[in-house]
Amino acid sequence: MAGKSESVTRTITVAFLVCLVCAIVVATAAVSLRPVQEKNKTLDRQINILQAAGLYQPGMDVKAAFETIDRRFVSIETGEMVEKPDSYDQRKAAKDPAENIVLDVDEDVASIKRQAKVAEVYLARNEDGSLSKIILPIHGYGLWSTLYGFIALEPDANTVAGLGFYEHAETPGLGGEVDNPKWKAQWPGKKLYDEQGDVAINVIKGTVDPAAPDAEHKVDGLAGATLTTKGVDNLVRFWVGENGFEPFLDRVRKGDLAAQSTTTDSAVALAAQ
Ligand SMILES: Cc1cc2nc3c(=O)[nH]c(=O)nc-3n(C[C@H](O)[C@H](O)[C@H](O)COP(=O)(O)O)c2cc1C
């Protein structure tokens, strides 16, 4: 009898020790891999930014390429540059009542409910230091998911240089065609604003007639994915509109950010305007 209860105790002890050892191994692996995960996350984001701007080539030294890109912070309301620590996370700020703006239903074209008061922008430079691309984070709801991506603009703050999404859960082959290089290839050269300065970019249902007078503002929709198409149209229009980056882009267009934003000092000069 004593032998039986002793063997039960031993079994429980051994099981406990096995669990403990496994827990320690898993916890150690999770903690020690965190820096690698963070590094890969940063690298992935940098690749996405370079891709949106058309500056990415497979096999390139991403870290070196990114050294020509300044990360800056912009007040959504005023379009002015503001200071934030490197650790600033726009997606986290959008959830923090102290750091976000809650959108009215009629303003919330991208179906995001709230947005951070301060957005990040990336300014890519040419070798001579002049501004080459303005890269803006964008997001909004499609059919099944919120799509997160970047839109890159030429220094005129009107001509699109590229667009890409790095996170979404739209259906592969339908809404997921937002990742199709052929579809993305339509974006470079499109104009965001018309001659009056109003937002004119549109992702339409169907195919753009290249002979139409407003073809420079139009992008083909995704076949069989009207709802994702509408979502992308809404989110792009929201982020280049008055509740998005329009105040910042207005400053770029009216002023001379091209000259000013080429170095850290010059970006600070813009903030002082
Ligand atoms: C399984 C399944 C997945 C779908 N995924 C998408 C999607 O990712 N994006 C989308 O816009 N429509 C998707 N649809 C289609 C929509 O339900 C809807 O029919 C479509 O957006 C209408 O587009 P159309 O007018 O071009 O046919 C999906 C439909 C099914 C049955």
The ligand as an SDF file (V2000), in Angstrom:
LIG
                    3D

 31 33  0  0  0  0  0  0  0  0999 V2000
  -15.1720   33.4520  -49.2060 C   0  0  0  0  0  0  0  0  0  0  0  0
  -15.3240   34.8290  -49.7590 C   0  0  0  0  0  0  0  0  0  0  0  0
  -14.2970   35.7360  -49.5770 C   0  0  0  0  0  0  0  0  0  0  0  0
  -14.4190   37.0420  -50.0780 C   0  0  0  0  0  0  0  0  0  0  0  0
  -13.4190   37.9240  -49.8640 N   0  0  0  0  0  0  0  0  0  0  0  0
  -13.5480   39.1860  -50.3220 C   0  0  0  0  0  0  0  0  0  0  0  0
  -12.5180   40.1590  -50.0930 C   0  0  0  0  0  0  0  0  0  0  0  0
  -11.4550   39.9030  -49.5300 O   0  0  0  0  0  0  0  0  0  0  0  0
  -12.7530   41.4310  -50.5450 N   0  0  0  0  0  0  0  0  0  0  0  0
  -13.9130   41.7760  -51.1910 C   0  0  0  0  0  0  0  0  0  0  0  0
  -14.0660   42.9460  -51.5420 O   0  0  0  0  0  0  0  0  0  0  0  0
  -14.8640   40.8790  -51.4340 N   0  0  0  0  0  0  0  0  0  0  0  0
  -14.7170   39.5990  -51.0190 C   0  0  0  0  0  0  0  0  0  0  0  0
  -15.6920   38.6980  -51.2600 N   0  0  0  0  0  0  0  0  0  0  0  0
  -16.8140   39.0770  -52.1160 C   0  0  0  0  0  0  0  0  0  0  0  0
  -17.7840   39.9500  -51.3800 C   0  0  0  0  0  0  0  0  0  0  0  0
  -18.5440   39.1530  -50.5600 O   0  0  0  0  0  0  0  0  0  0  0  0
  -18.6410   40.7120  -52.3820 C   0  0  0  0  0  0  0  0  0  0  0  0
  -19.4020   39.7760  -53.1070 O   0  0  0  0  0  0  0  0  0  0  0  0
  -17.7880   41.4380  -53.3830 C   0  0  0  0  0  0  0  0  0  0  0  0
  -16.9790   42.3630  -52.7140 O   0  0  0  0  0  0  0  0  0  0  0  0
  -18.6340   42.1910  -54.3920 C   0  0  0  0  0  0  0  0  0  0  0  0
  -17.7540   42.5240  -55.4260 O   0  0  0  0  0  0  0  0  0  0  0  0
  -18.2010   42.5170  -56.9460 P   0  0  0  0  0  0  0  0  0  0  0  0
  -19.3240   43.4960  -57.0330 O   0  0  0  0  0  0  0  0  0  0  0  0
  -16.9750   42.9450  -57.6710 O   0  0  0  0  0  0  0  0  0  0  0  0
  -18.6010   41.1340  -57.2630 O   0  0  0  0  0  0  0  0  0  0  0  0
  -15.5870   37.3980  -50.7790 C   0  0  0  0  0  0  0  0  0  0  0  0
  -16.6070   36.4640  -50.9570 C   0  0  0  0  0  0  0  0  0  0  0  0
  -16.4790   35.2150  -50.4670 C   0  0  0  0  0  0  0  0  0  0  0  0
  -17.6060   34.2180  -50.6740 C   0  0  0  0  0  0  0  0  0  0  0  0
  1  2  1  0
  2  3  1  0
  2 30  2  0
  3  4  2  0
  4  5  1  0
  4 28  1  0
  5  6  2  0
  6  7  1  0
  6 13  1  0
  7  8  2  0
  7  9  1  0
  9 10  1  0
 10 11  2  0
 10 12  1  0
 12 13  2  0
 13 14  1  0
 14 15  1  0
 14 28  1  0
 15 16  1  0
 16 17  1  0
 16 18  1  0
 18 19  1  0
 18 20  1  0
 20 21  1  0
 20 22  1  0
 22 23  1  0
 23 24  1  0
 24 25  2  0
 24 26  1  0
 24 27  1  0
 28 29  2  0
 29 30  1  0
 30 31  1  0
M  END
$$$$
